[in-house]
Amino acid sequence: MAGSQAALASFRAARRDGRFLSGVTTGLVVAFATFCVYDVFILIRVNLFLGELTGRSDWQSLMARFKASGSSDLRAFVMVEYLKQAPLKIGAASLIGAFMGAISGLLGRLGAWRAAATA
């Protein structure tokens, strides 16, 4: 979802400015902002539904790590685990956004050249 948002915004920015770098920058910024908001919502979800999440099969590994850690506060342990993963996720999404921005920026720039040539 964030990739398509970044691509569309990048295309429009590059077409408007006629600059490839505008597309790349826009894609990077849109993806970065989208995944920052996404991670905040994940942390809210974890805090609101911690009791229900602990029984899920995809949380069994996390629960095993919690028991092995000797920590007494599950909420704090889970928050730290999620916060440790956030930079990698946001960084990967930002790189994907920049890549999508590069492709869309190139297409937008080509469109801007064509529009200027016919004018």
C-alpha positions in Angstrom: 0.0 0.0 0.0 2.7 2.5 0.9 4.6 1.6 -2.2 1.7 2.6 -4.4 1.1 5.8 -2.4 4.8 6.7 -2.8 4.7 5.9 -6.5 1.7 8.1 -7.2 3.0 11.0 -5.2 6.4 10.7 -6.8 5.0 10.6 -10.3 3.0 13.8 -9.6 5.9 15.6 -8.0 8.3 14.7 -10.8 5.7 15.7 -13.5 5.0 19.0 -11.7 8.6 19.9 -11.2 10.1 18.1 -14.1 12.9 16.8 -11.8 13.8 13.2 -11.1 15.1 14.0 -7.6 11.6 15.4 -6.7 10.2 12.0 -7.4 12.8 10.1 -5.3 12.5 12.5 -2.4 8.7 12.4 -2.4 8.7 8.6 -2.5 11.1 8.4 0.4 9.2 10.9 2.5 5.8 9.3 1.9 7.0 5.8 2.7 8.9 7.0 5.8 5.9 8.9 7.1 3.5 6.0 6.3 5.5 3.4 8.2 6.1 5.7 11.2 2.4 6.1 11.5 1.9 2.3 10.9 4.4 1.5 13.7 2.7 3.8 16.1 -0.7 2.1 15.4 1.0 -1.3 16.0 2.2 -0.2 19.4 -1.3 1.1 20.3 -2.8 -2.2 19.2 -0.3 -4.2 21.3 -1.1 -2.1 24.3 -4.9 -2.3 23.9 -5.1 -6.0 23.1 -2.1 -7.5 24.9 -4.2 -10.1 26.6 -5.8 -11.4 23.4 -2.5 -11.3 21.4 -0.6 -13.6 23.8 -2.7 -16.6 22.9 -2.1 -16.3 19.1 0.0 -18.9 17.4 2.2 -16.2 15.8 3.1 -14.8 19.2 4.4 -18.1 20.6 8.0 -17.3 19.8 7.7 -13.9 21.4 6.1 -15.5 24.5 8.9 -18.1 24.7 11.5 -15.3 24.5 9.6 -13.4 27.3 9.7 -16.5 29.6 13.4 -17.1 28.9 14.2 -13.5 29.6 13.2 -13.6 33.2 11.4 -10.2 32.8 8.4 -9.7 35.0 6.6 -7.1 32.8 5.2 -8.6 29.6 4.0 -5.2 28.3 7.4 -3.6 28.7 9.1 -6.6 27.1 6.8 -6.6 24.1 7.2 -2.8 23.6 11.0 -3.1 23.7 10.9 -6.0 21.2 8.7 -4.0 18.8 10.7 -0.8 19.2 13.9 -2.7 18.4 12.4 -3.9 15.1 10.9 -0.5 14.1 14.1 1.1 12.6 14.7 -1.8 10.3 11.1 -1.9 9.1 11.0 1.9 8.6 14.3 1.8 6.9 13.3 -1.0 4.5 10.0 0.8 3.7 11.9 4.0 3.1 14.2 2.3 0.6 11.3 0.8 -1.2 9.6 4.2 -1.3 12.8 5.7 -2.7 13.0 3.0 -5.3 9.3 3.4 -6.3 9.9 7.2 -6.3 12.8 6.7 -8.7 10.7 4.7 -11.1 7.7 7.0 -10.9 10.0 10.1 -10.9 11.5 8.9 -14.1 8.1 8.3 -15.7 6.9 11.7 -14.4 9.9 13.5 -15.8 9.4 11.8 -19.2 5.8 12.9 -19.1 6.8 16.5 -18.2 9.3 16.5 -21.1 6.6 15.3 -23.5 4.1 17.9 -22.3 6.7 20.7 -22.7 7.6 19.5 -26.2 4.0 19.6 -27.4 3.3 23.0 -25.9 
